[in-house]
Amino acid sequence: MLAASIFCPALTFSKLHHIAYTHRRSNNSPLFFSVGPSEASLIAGGLGGACGVGLSFPLDSLKTKIQLSSHYNNGQGSAGSFALETSNDPIAFAISVYKFEGVSGFFNGVRTTVLGQACIKSLAFSSNTFALDMISHDQTPSLKSQVMAACFSGFVVSFLVVPLERIKVESQARNKRISRHDDENKLVSVNMNEIKLALAIVEQEGLLGFFLCGIGLTLAREIPSYVIDFVTYRVLMNSLIACEVIGPCTSLVCGAIAGCMCWVSVYPIDFIKTFVQKEGNKKIVGQVQSQQCVWKIARALYLQGGIRSFYRGFFPVLVRSALSHSITFWVHDASMALLESYGIVSQAN
């Protein structure tokens, strides 16, 4: 099941290539249907997102566990909800995760995340392409057009990211040593799969809490993140160095650089958002003091260790971002090129 969740998108990509290649050889003509650039990006982005997050998920899981470890081990979170040893060394922390939870500890919530990232990246790439078509009709959009399109993409995606990441954070924060009868935090049960976890969150906090818990921080993270990610990638891909120096690995290298740059700037926001979503609606959503709660968390983190506290677990994120974004952009571009080469993508007027 785990292997299927991770590699199914890659198999789909291979199958798409085989169908198109077979049809082309037998008919020597384009396929019998075509889609617009936005719809093509929907398909290509979904494949790219699923492949990227599937292969880099253990690092994402490690990042979340490191972010939450000091919170719970200092007694600020729910009692008994996280029992791993606190360590500033990502390798030592990974060994601790393996010791207490085994290999499965790195893959809690992987099915929901792979499926969710396929939907998120589909929406992100397609909305970005749609916005670019609406804003600019030039073959090479201006920097202003790229920024505006990326802002629109980040805004739209945020409302899908919130519930999916809420499930992911809760799943990754679970520990096999948790008591099944822990009434202090009903959301972290060893036997809960992603669907049961989502239902438990809705039951305890309502639909508003499930879909909007942490929406402000998510918007603050996603919008600048997509601006840096998409714009940096396009600028690098169109640069002279990319064309003449990097060569066939251009998409992978440019995607890795763009991914690292976007996470360097927004990681502190992601750090605080993780705590907000883990604590849930009862403390954040629907209260007049919501902003005060966010600042209270930020202040507590700062008092623990200054600016460095906001970058706890950053190394796994940096490695994961380079891997995930490079694969995502490469699969997206390869899929788009494949669809265009077989006449599936209709050119915009």
C-alpha positions, -999 to +999 in steps of 0.1 A: +000+000+000+028+024+009+048+017-022+017+021-043+009+055-027+044+068-036+051+052-070+016+051-085+019+087-100+052+077-116+036+046-131+008+068-144+033+090-161+050+060-177+016+046-188+006+080-204+039+080-224+033+044-235-003+051-247+007+082-265+037+066-281+017+035-293-010+057-308+015+079-325+033+050-341+002+033-353-016+064-366+012+089-371-012+116-359-021+135-327-044+119-302-081+122-306-086+148-279-070+180-268-070+202-237-060+238-230-028+248-213-045+252-179-061+218-180-028+203-191-011+219-162-037+204-140-026+169-151+011+176-152+011+194-118-008+166-101+017+140-114+047+163-104+033+170-069+025+134-061+059+122-073+078+150-055+061+146-021+060+108-022+098+106-026+106+133+000+079+125+026+101+109+053+120+142+055+088+162+058+076+139+086+109+143+103+106+181+100+071+181+117+083+159+145+113+181+152+092+212+152+068+197+178+093+179+200+104+208+221+068+220+224+056+188+240+088+178+259+086+212+276+051+205+288+034+231+266+014+206+245-010+178+254+004+155+280+020+123+267+013+133+231+050+132+221+077+112+238+106+114+215+140+127+227+147+163+219+178+168+197+192+196+176+209+169+154+185+158+127+203+125+123+201+118+160+164+127+160+158+104+130+174+076+149+151+084+179+120+083+157+131+049+143+138+036+178+104+045+192+082+042+161+100+021+135+100+028+097+063+036+098+070+066+120+084+084+089+053+076+068+024+086+091-002+104+068+017+096+036-014+084+016-034+116+024-003+138+017+005+122-016-031+125-028-034+160-013-002+172-029-014+159-062-045+180-058-026+210-044+001+211-072-026+205-098-045+235-086-013+256-081+001+250-116-032+253-134-043+284-116-009+300-123-012+291-160-048+304-160-038+337-144-008+342-167-032+337-197-056+362-183-030+388-173-005+385-202-008+372-237+029+374-244+050+343-250+074+355-223+054+371-194+068+401-176+081+398-141+051+417-128+027+393-146+046+363-131+044+377-096+006+385-099-001+350-113+019+334-085+000+354-058-033+343-073-020+307-072-009+309-036-042+324-025-063+298-042-042+269-030-043+280+006-079+270+011-071+234+000-038+233+020-053+240+054-075+208+059-049+186+042-020+198+063-041+197+094-045+159+089-009+156+080+003+174+111-019+154+134-008+121+118+029+130+120+026+141+156+012+107+167+034+083+186+030+046+192+035+051+229+004+072+233-023+056+255-055+047+237-075+061+267-059+095+266-089+118+271-068+149+272-062+148+235-087+127+216-072+135+182-041+114+187-051+078+187-028+050+175-055+033+156-067+064+137-062+064+099-065+097+080-102+095+074-110+087+110-087+115+121-104+140+098-138+130+112-125+133+147-113+168+140-147+178+125-166+163+154-145+181+180-140+215+162-166+216+135-162+222+098-150+258+104-121+246+126-112+219+101-111+241+070-100+274+085-077+266+114-044+284+106-058+300+073-041+333+081-007+318+086-012+295+056-020+325+033+011+343+048+032+313+039+017+301+006+015+334-013+051+345-009+062+309-012+046+305-046+059+339-058+094+330-049+091+294-062+074+301-096+092+333-104+127+320-094+122+289-114+111+308-145+139+333-142+165+305-138+151+285-166+153+314-190+188+324-179+219+319-201+235+298-175+206+273-174+206+270-212+244+266-218+260+254-186+236+231-167+223+212-197+199+183-195+195+186-157+184+222-160+148+216-147+161+195-117+187+221-107+165+251-111+136+234-093+159+225-064+172+261-061+137+276-063+124+252-036+152+260-012+148+298-017+111+298-010+114+278+022+143+299+036+119+329+036+087+313+049+100+286+072+094+306+105+057+311+094+054+273+087+069+266+121+043+287+140+015+274+117+024+238+128+017+247+164-015+265+156-029+236+136-017+211+162-034+229+191-066+232+170-097+253+168-103+254+205-075+279+209-073+297+176-103+298+153-133+319+161-117+338+190-111+375+192-077+367+206-066+346+176-038+370+166-027+372+202-024+334+203-002+335+173+020+362+187+021+343+221+034+312+204+060+333+184+071+350+216+074+317+235+095+302+207+117+333+206+123+331+244+134+294+240+163+302+218+160+334+198+157+334+160+173+299+158+141+285+175+121+294+143+145+273+122+144+241+143+142+212+118+153+234+089+180+211+075+155+182+067+133+209+051+161+222+030+170+187+017+133+178+012+126+210-006+155+205-030+143+169-037+106+176-038+106+208-059+132+195-084+111+163-090+079+183-091+091+208-117+109+181-138+078+158-139+055+188-147+077+201-175+083+166-189+045+159-188+037+191-205+063+185-232+049+150-237+014+162-239+024+189-264+045+166-285+015+143-291-009+171-299-029+168-266-023+205-256-041+230-278-022+262-281-039+293-267-049+320-291 
